[in-house]
């Protein structure tokens, strides 16, 4: 996956998280597909992660941190 592909995928997932946060406070866990995408993104850059379900709030924080790392190189 190229950097631009990774960033596009991460930004799409972050948009979903922000939407869920805006309408439901973001406390609900990600769907299975969304969790798979988050784990794929984490694995791609060697970001540490667990197997426990994460909420949209937690995913948003993780994605913001990872996007910053990828943009920084």
N, C-alpha and C positions, 0 to 999 in steps of 0.2 A: 504494500500500500504506500503510495507516495504521500508526502507531507500534505499536499493540497487535498488529496482524497481523505486523509485522516482528519484534517481540520473541518472539511465539509461534513463528514459523518458526525464528528463531535459537536459541531454547531447545530446540526439538525436535532440531535438528542438533547442538547442544552435548551433549544427552543421548546421542545416538548416538556421538559422539566419546568421551565419558566411558566408555560401555559398552565400546567397542573398546579404549580404553586399559586398562581394568580386566582384560580377558580376553586381550589380545594385545600389550600394551605400547604400542599406538598408533603403531607405526612403519609400518604398511601405509598405502598411499595411499587417499584417499577414492574411492568409486565415481564414475562419471561423473555420475550424478544428484545425488549429494551435492556434488560439485564445482560443478555447475551452480547448485545452491541457494546455496552459499557465494558464488559470483560474483554471483549475483542480489542477495544481501544486501549485498555490498560495493558494487555499482554503485548500489543504492538510496540509500545514504548518502554516496556519493562517496569511499569508502575505497580507498586505493591498493592495487593487487594486480597480480600477474604472471599468466602463463599456465602456469607450471610446476605439476606435480602437488604437492599438499601431503599430509602425513601427518595422521592423526587428532590427534597431539600438536600439530602446527603449527596445524591448524584450530581446536583447542580454545583455544589462546592467542589466535588472531585473533578468535574469537567472543567470548571474555571481554572483550577490549579494545573490540570494537565495541558490545557490549551496554552496557558502561559509558558509552561515548560517547553512545549513543541515550538512555539513562536520564538522563544529565546535560543533555540538550537540545542 
